[in-house]
Amino acid sequence: MTDELAEIRQRKLEQLRNGERQTGDSGQSELSPSEPVHVDGAEAFQDVVADGVVLVDFYADWCGPCKQLEPIVERVAAGTDATVAKVDIDASQGLAAQFGVRSVPTLLLFAGGEQVEQLVGLQQESQLRSLIERYS
């Protein structure tokens, strides 16, 4: 378990204690972080995408369009019920290969633990919000 995931879980517990609940399509209470979660490793990835709607941004630090997409995914994380995860393809080459990521940025959308959409290249914020709403 990475320190970042432990921190997110702690924040979620605090939000639950404060009564800040969000309801997903399963009808159960679930919380999503208001900023992107950096994921490193297959186990952490599976933990993040297991429940709810999750937008995963496969990126690289050297990628210009990825840098342009970064503020967009940050706003999507803050303004939707979806969890937004970021995966550095250089640090997590196995995950990138597992999901067939051949160019960056690549965005995958998961709903209920299953991949439901894949987008390649720079995307508009409105398109990402609309896609998330379709599965929320």
N, C-alpha and C positions, 0 to 999 in steps of 0.2 A: 504494500500500500504506500503510495507516495505521500509526502507531506502535504501536497496541495489537495489531494482527495480527502485526507484527514481533516484539513482545514475547512473544506466545503461541507463535509458531514457535520462538523461542529457548528458551522453557520446555520445549517438546516435545522439542527436541534434547537438552536437559539430562536430561530424563526418560528418553529413549532411552539416553543414555550411562550412566545409573544403573541401567538394566535394568528400569525401571518400564513394563511393556507391558500394553496392553489389547487384546483381540482382538474385532473386530466380526464380523458374520455373513459377511463376505467371506473370513474366515480370515486376513486381513492384520492386522499390528499397526497400531493406530491409538491416538491419545491424545486425550483431551478435557480441556479446561481445567476446573478444579474451581470456577470462578466464572463468572458470565455474561460473555459477550463483547459489548461494545457495537459495533454495526455501523453504519457510515455510508457509504452509497453502494452502487450496484448491483454493482460489481466486487467489493468486499469481501464483500457478501452472497453472491454466487455462490461465492467462495472458501470461505466458512464452511459453506454447505449442500451442497457438492459431494460429500462422502463421509460415510459413517456415519449415525448417527441424530442429528438436530439439532432441538431445540425452539426456535422463534423466538417471542419475546414482543414484539408490537407494542404500544407503550405511549405515554403522554403524561405529562409531569410534573404537569399540572393534574388528572389523573384519579385520583379517590379509590380506586376498585377496583384500579387499576394499582399504587398504593402498597401496598395490602393484599396483592397478588399478589407483590410484589417479594421478600419473605423466603421465600416458597414456592419461587419459581424459583431462588433462591440455594441453597436446600437440595437441590433437584432437581439442580442443576449439581454440587454437592459429593457427592451420594450416588448418582449414576447414571453409566453410561458415556457417556451422551448429552452432546453439546455443547449449551449453552444460549446463545442469542444474543438480544440485546435491540435493538430498532429503535425509535427515537424518531420517531413519526409526524410531528411538527412539523418535525424536522430532515431527515427523509427522506420527504417527501410523495410522491415518485415511486414509491418502493418500496411504500408503503401503497396507492397507487392500483393498481399492478401486480398486487398480490395481493388486491384487492377489500376492503381493510380499511375498514369503514364505522363501526365502533365499537371502543372500546378498553376493556379489554384484548382483543386477539385473539391466540390462540396457534396457530401453524402447526407441524406436525410433518413433517419431511423424513426420508426414508430413501433412501439411495443417490442423493441429488441430486433426488429427486422428492417433491413434496408429497403426503402420504398422509392427513393429518387436519387439521381446522380446528375450533377451539373458541373461542367468544366468551363473554366475561364472566369473573368470578372463578371459579377452579377449585380443587378440593381437591388437596392434595399427593398423596394416595393415588391419585387418578384419573390424575394426570400420570405418576406412576411406573408405573402399570399400562399406560398407553398406550405409554410408552417401551419397557417390557419386551416388549410385543407385537411391536415392530419391531426389537428388538436381537438 
